[in-house]
């Protein structure tokens, strides 16, 4: 098996507990959960109304709209 070199150039996160590494780490260490009642749409027709939604993240800051819909 050939050895491959890997270079880590940064760290990022988008998750229900935070949208930056610092925010997510702070919430995890504090024991905060990212699980809550679904707020993005009406989930009353579904058997489950809780989820880990990503909140406060605007993909438009990172990608053009055309690419964000892929």
N, C-alpha and C positions, 0 to 999 in steps of 0.2 A: 504494500500500500504506500503510495507516494505521500510525503508530508506536505501539507499545505500551510502557507503562512496566513495569518489572520491579523488584521489591524483594526482595533476599535477606535473610531474617531469621535465618538460622542455617545450620549445616552439620552433617551427620550421616552416619554410614556404618554398615552392617552387612555384613561381608564375611569371607571366609576368612582374611584377614590381620589382622583386628581389628574390634572392635565399637564403637570410638570413633574419632574422627578422629585423636586423638593416638596411640593404640595402632596403628592402621593405618599412619599415616605413619612411625612409629618402625620398624615391621617392614619396610615397603617400602624405607626408606633403608638398613636393615641387610641388605637382600637376602634376607629370609626369605620363603619361599613358603607359600601357604596350601593347597597341593596335598599330599595325603597319602593313605594307604590309607583306604577308607571304613570308618568305625567305627559309624555310626548304625544300620546294618542289615547282615545277612549278604549280601554282594555276590558270593559265590562262584559263583552261577548265572549271572552276567553276564560278558560278555567283557572288561569293564573293571572294575577294583577300586580305581581311584584317582579322586579328585574334590576339588573345593574346597568342603568342608563349612563351614558357619557353626557355630562352637562357642561355648558359653557365653552364648548370647543367649536371654533369657526374654521372649517377646513379651507375656506376661501382665503385665509391668511397664508396658506402654504401651497395651494394648488389653484390653477385657473378653474373656473366653474366647469368647463368642458371636461377636464380631466377628473374632477371630483365626482362626477356622475358615473364613472366607469364601474 
